[in-house]
Amino acid sequence: MALPVSPLAPTVVPTLPAIDGVRLATAAAGIRYKGRTDVLLAVLDKGTTAAGVFTTSKCPSAPVEWCRAKLKGGAARALVVNSGNANAFTGKNGNASTRLTGDIAAKAVGCKRDDVFLASTGVIGEPLDARKFDGVLATLADAATPDGWMDAAKAIMTTDTFPKVATATVKLGKAKVTINGIAKGSGMIAPDMATMLAFVFTDAPISAPALQALLKAGVTDSFNAVTVDGDTSTSDTLMMFATGAAAAHGAPKITKASDIRLKAFVKALQGLLADLAEQVARDGEGARKLIEIIVEGATTAASARKIAMSIANSPLVKTAVAGEDANWGRVVMAVGKAGQPADRDKLSISFNGIRVAKSGARDPSYDEKEVSKAMKNPTIQIKVALGLGKGRDRVLTCDLTKEYIAINGDYRS
């Protein structure tokens, strides 16, 4: 499905540097479409640690169940990602496919099957023929290079209109360490981590338990603060791999996430995750506007998050923004239905810094022309002030257009 690039796509795309201990390769294995790059193999050096956060769906895909089980070992030597078929809701066939894929990858890389991680994205409910990986993964293992990041990001796309990449470099001890991330996500995006596929790599020497704690903390205000359509996928996976290669250059070995030496690393990691999450929102299926929702003055931060998500997931709010209409009545509706403390007569609402409602009524200084002009911007900020406390939160979403229906109506065609 060829889709035009989202008008919200980043104008500057970083070049991801090589990371010691990571090699990448991609190929067209014919998973669903002929002649389309649809498989990624990441080969990881011995000593690489792994962490992961996965969908909260009660109907997870076979690869998600595979990764959860293998993550207990904390070690990784290979990552295989395919697009076109999610290998979800595929029964015993799905489990057999993951085992066969794991065996093929382990043989290709020369490692134990338990050190292979898998992720799949695409159509739900159709069997994945893992035999298509036979021969392909061996070829990829031989061809893998340290500089295949952009090809890797493209290989995992489905209805995405642009590859999502981010990078950061930070000091850890005496060494500079690198963090690279790639992600895919456009539809079936709702918080409850993970809300898409994302893979982060670093050469920092961090133990698996510490890496897991860092990753889990990092999703709260990044991927868990993004929604496109309110639907949580069966296949969502966020994984992070640390090769430890920077130890040879003076980076200290980290065993606890609370290690004070990680301060700069944590800040960089959280920034990278937030960057990738925003790119997902910018590439929402059919999106024409990025929407930032800020809720302040709530009784608690948790209450602010629930109210913000109620607004972000409202089709009425999202279609109003698509129509460039500052319809604060729809925002009031979304606040009221959130099931959280709210006082109508204390409520104030602003669109792009222009207050349209105050103290439970239309703002006396409201100017329709001024607000209509502001609503034409590609980025829209909706701020809600509840006037009840100090709770505050921020989430990202996008508008809802006719193209979203067209994309999803034709998805299996």
N, C-alpha and C positions, 0 to 999 in steps of 0.2 A: 504494500500500500504506500504509494508515493505521496507525501504530504508536503505542502509548502512550509518553509521554515517559519517558526513562530515569530511574529513581530517583536516579541519580548526577549528574544534570544540575546545573550551577551554580545556586545560589539567587540570586546577584547577577549581572546581565548589564550590562556597561558600555554606555554610549551612545558610539558612535564619532563623533568630531568630523569636520568637513569637512577635507579636505587640498587645498590649492591645487594645481590642475593635474589633479585627478581628478574625473570626473563619472560617475555610474552610473545604469543603468536596467535593468529586467527586464520580461519578457513571457512569455506562454504561446504558444509556437510550434507546439504539438502534435507535439513530437518523438517522444513515445511515448504519452502520455496526453492526453486532451482536457481543457481547462480547468485545467491545472496549470502554474504558473509554472516554466518549464524553460530559460530562456535569460537570460544576463547579458551586458551590454555595458558595459565600462569604457572611457571615452574619456579619453585622456591628452594633455596639452599637449605641444607641440613642445619638444624638449630632454630628454624623459624617457628615462632609461637603464633597462636591463633586465638581470636575472640569473635563472638558473634551475638547478634540480637536478631530475633526473628518475629514473624507475624504472630499476632495473638488470635488469629482465626482458629476456630475449633475444627476446621476442615483443611489442615495444612497439606501442602504438596509433599510428594515423596522425597524430593531433595531437601526440603526443610527438615523433615524427620531424620534424614541421613546426617545432615550437618549437626543437628542437636546431639545425636548419639556420638559422632566422631569428635565433637568439641571437648568431650571429657578428657581426651588424651592431651589436649593443649598444644599439639604439634601439627605442623602442616608442611607438605612438600609439593602439593599441586592443587590448583583450583581449576575446575572445568565449568564453564557457563555456556548455556545454549539459549538461543532465542527462537521463537516460532512455535514452541510447544512447552507448556508449563509443567508437564508431567504431574498434573494435579487431578484428583478425582479419577484416578486410573487403576484403583484397586491393587491386586497382587501384581499385576503387570508393571505398575509403577515402581514397586519395591524391587522387582527383578531387573528393571531397567537401571536403577541406581546401582545395584550390585555389579551389573555387567559394565556399566560406565566406569565405576571405581576400579574394577579389575583391569580394564583396558588402559586407564590412565596410570595406574600403579606400574604396570608393565612398561609403558612408554617412558615414564620418568625414572623408573628404577627405585621404587619406594614401597612401603607397606600400603595396603588398601585403606587402612585406618587413617593415613595421613593425607588422603585425598578428600577435598571438599567440592560439593556440587551445588549448582543453582540453575534453575530453568525459568524462563519467562515466555509467555505466549498464550495460546489457546488452552483453555481448561477442558478436560474430559476426553481428550484424544490420546491414545497410547503413543508413547515415545519409543521409536525403534532404535535402541542403543547400539545395534549392530552397525549403524551408520558412523559411529565413532571409531570403529575398528580400522586401523591403518591411518586414519586422519590424525589421531592424537599422537601416534608415533612420529609422523611427519612433522607435526607442530613442535614436539619436544626437541627435535633436531634443529628446527628452524628458529626457535625462540631467541629473541634478542632483548637487550635492556631498554630499547627505545620504541617499543610498539604501543605506547600508551593511547594515542588517538585512535588507532585501528582497534584496540581493545574496547574503547568506549563505544565505537560505532557497531561493533559486533553484537553487543548486548541490547541494542535498540529494538523496539517493536513499533509502537505508534509515536515514539519520540521523533521530533523534527530536527533536533541537533544533539550531538554528543555532549555529555556533561562531564567536565573535568575540573580539577582544582589541585593546587600544590602549595606547599609552604616549606620554608627552611628555617630552622631554629637551632640555637646553641644548646647542647646538652653536655654538661661538663666541659671538656676541652675540645669537643668535636661538634661539627655542624651535622645535624641530622635532617633528613628530608621526609616529608609526608606527601604522598600522592593519593588522589582519590578519583574514582570514576563512578558514575551512577547512571541508572536508567529509570524513567518513570514519567508518565504522562496522563494515564487514566487509571482507574481503580486505586486511587490514592487517598488514604485517610490515616490519621495517626493511630497509634498502637503498634509501634515499631515491630518490624520495619515496614515502611510504606512504599517500597520499591526494591530494586536491587542496587546495592552500593558496595564497593570494595575499596578499602583503604590499605595502603602499604607504607611501611617505614623501615629504615635501617637502624632505628633505635633498639638497644638491647633491653627489652621489657619482658618480664615473665608473663605467662599466660593469665594467671589470676589478676595481676595488675592491669594488663591490657583489657581484660574483660570489664573490670571496674571503670576504667577510663571510658570505654566505649558506651557502656550502659548509661553513665552520667551524661555523656555528650549528646545523646539523642533527645533529651528532654526538651531543649529549646531549639532544636534543629528539625530533624525529621518528624518528631512528634508534635511539632508546632506548624505542620503543613497539611493542608487538605485540598484536594481538587474536586472530588465528588462525594466524599463521605463513605466510600466503599473500601474496606480493608481487604487486600488481596490474600489469596491462599498461599502465595509463593514468596512473599516479601522477605528479603534477607539483607542484612548489613553485616559484613565481616571485615575484620582488620587483621593484618599480618605484620609481624615484626621480625625481620631477619637477624637483627643483632649485629650486623656487619660493622656498624659504627664503633663498636667496642674496640676494634683494632686501631681506631684513630683517637681514642681517649674518652669515649663516652662511657659513663659509669653504668654498670648493670643494675637495673631497677627491678626490685621485687615487690614494692608496695606502691599503690596508686597515690598514697598520701605523701610520698617522698618529695620534700621541698625542692629538690633539684628538677622536678618535672614542671614547675610553675609555667615556664615559657612554652614548654611542649604542650601542656594542657590547653593553654590559651590558643596556640596555633591549631591544635586539633579541633577545638570547638569552632574556631573560625572557618576551618575547611569544611566541617560538617554543615555548618550554617550556609555556606556558599553553595554546596551541592543541593541542599534542601531548597534553597531559593530558586535554583535553576530548574528543579522539578516543578515548582509552582509556575514558573515562567513558561514552561512547556506543557501546561495543562491542555488536554485535548480541546482544540478549537479556541483556546484562550486568546483574547485580544487586550486584556488588562490584568495587571498584577494588583492584587488587593492586599493591603496591610491593615490588619484590624488590631487596634489597641484598646484594651479595656482597663480603666483605672478607677480607683475609688471603690473597689469591691471589698467585701468583708475579709476575704483571703485571696491569696494568689491562685489557689486551686479553683475558687469560685470564679475568678476573672477568666481563667483558662476555659472553663465550661461555657461561660457566656460568650467568649470570643469564638469558640468553636460552633456554638449555636448560630451565631451570625455568619460565620464562614461557610457553614454547610447548608445555609438556607437557599434553595433555588430561587426564591423570590428576591432576596438581596442580590444574588449573583446575576440574575437576569436584569434587574434594575440597573446595575453597574454596566452591563453589556449595552443597555439602551441609553447610557449616559444620563441617567435620571437619579438625582440625589433624593431618593424616596426614603426619608427617614422613618416613615410609618412602618416600613418593612423591617427596619433595624429594631424599632420598638417591639414589634412582634417577636423577633428572634430573641431579644433580651427577656421578654416576658415568658416565653415558653421554655427557657433554659432550666427552670426549676431551682434557680438560685435566688438569694436575697436581692431584691430590687425595690425601689420606691419610685413610682411614676413621676411624682412631683419634684424629685431631686435629679431626674435624668437629663443629661445634656448630650448632644450628638453633633459631631463635626465631620465634614467631608473636605479632605485636603486643606485642613486648617481653617475652614470657614464654618463657623457655628451656625447650624440650621435649626436646632431645637435647644431650648433652655428651660430648666425647671418644669419639665413635663408639658411644654407647649412650644409652638413655633417661636423662634427667636425674633424679637421685635425688629431687629436690624436685617432680617433675612432679605436677600436680593437674588431673585431667580436668575437674572442674567449672569451675575457673578458666579453663582454656583454652577450653572450650566456650562460656562466656559471652563471651569476647573474640572468638570467631569469628563472633558475631552482628553485629559492627560492619560498616557498609557499606564501610569501608576496612580492608584487611588488609595488614600488613607482614610479609613473610617475610625474615628475615635469616639468612644463612649465613656462618659464620666458618670459614675453611679452615685457619688457623694455619700458613701456609706462607711468607707474605711481606707486602708492603705494598700489593699490588694491590687496588683497590676499584672498584666500579661500581654503578650503579643503573638499573633499567629499570621500566617500567610495563606492566601488562596488566590483564585483567579475567577474571572467572570464565566458565565455559562452562556454559550452561543449555539446557534443552529448547527454549527460545524461539529459540536460535541455529539449531537444526535446522529449526524451523518456518519461520523467515524465509527461510532459504536453500533450503528445499524448495519454497517457493511463489514464489521470486523472479521466474521468467519467466512465471508464470501470469497 
